Amino acid sequence: MKDAFGTPQSLLVLGGTSEIGLAVARRLIARRTRTVRLAGRPSPDLETAADSLRALGADVRTIPFDALDPAAHEEILGKVFTEGDIDMVLLAFGVLGDQANDEGDPSAAVRVAQTNYTGAVSAGLVCATALQNQGHGSLVVLSSVAGERARRTNFIYGSSKAGLDAFAQGLGDALHGTGVHVMVVRPGFVRSRMTAGLPDAPLATTPEAVALAVEQGLRRRSELVWVPGTLRVVMSALRHIPRPLFRRLPV
C-alpha cells in the first residue's frame, strides 16, 4: 500500500532499462519503496539496472517482458501480481524510431507503432485488470508532448504516442471510482540515450526532472502531468496554429 505521502511500497516498471523508469525507481526508493520489479527483455543492461537499485536497499527482481509479444503479457504480468500486491505500475517502454528511414520502410514504422501503442495497450489492460482486482494502485503511463500534434519531423513516433495518450486517458475514465488511479505523463524532449545525437530542444528536460514530476503527481493524485509544466501553455498554442503556418515552423 502507499504511505501517507502517496509513495508506493511496491513498484513494477515495464521497460526495465528505461532511463526515466529507473530515475523514477531511484526517487521512490529514496522515499519508501522497497520492492521493485523490472520487466524487460533479458539482457546484461537489465541486470545492471537491477543491481543499481539493489545497491539502494530495494528488493529487486527482473521479469522477462517483450512489448512486441502481447500474447505472453497476461501470463507473465499476471504472475507478478499473484506474488503480491503492486502499488504502482510504470509503463515506461517505447522507441523513437528513425523518421527518415522509417518513412521508406513500412515494417520499421509498424515496429514503432506496435511497441509504443499496441504493446502498451496490451500490457496496460493486463495491469489495469490486476490493479482493479486487488482494489488499489496506480498506473503511470509515460506519454509525450509529441502526441499532441503530429509534426513533419517525427509523425510516426508522435502518432503512436497520440494513440497511447488517448488510450490511457480513456482507461483512466473507465477505472474512475474503482480505487485504481491512472496518471498520464507528457514530457517534452528528454535528454537521454534515446535522444542522443539529436539537437537539443527548447524546454528540454531530464529523466530526474520527470521522476520528480511523477512523484509530485502521485502525491496529488493528478490525472495529467506535463514536464516541464510550461509545456501545457506552449502546446495549447501550437494546437491552434493553422496547418499551412504550422508546416513552416521549425519543429
Secondary structure, DSSP 8 states (H G I E B T S, - for coil): ---TTS--SEEEEESTT-HHHHHHHHHHHHHT--EEEEEE--SHHHHHHHHHHHTTT-EEEEEE--TT-GGGHHHHHHHHHHTS--SEEEE-------HHHHTT-HHHHHHHHIIIIIHHHHHHHHHHHHHHHHT-EEEEEE--GGGTS--TTTHHHHHHHHHHHHHHHHHHHHHTTTTEEEEEEEE-SB-SGGGTTS---TT-B-HHHHHHHHHHHHHHT-SEEEESTTHHHHHHHHHTS-HHHHTTS--
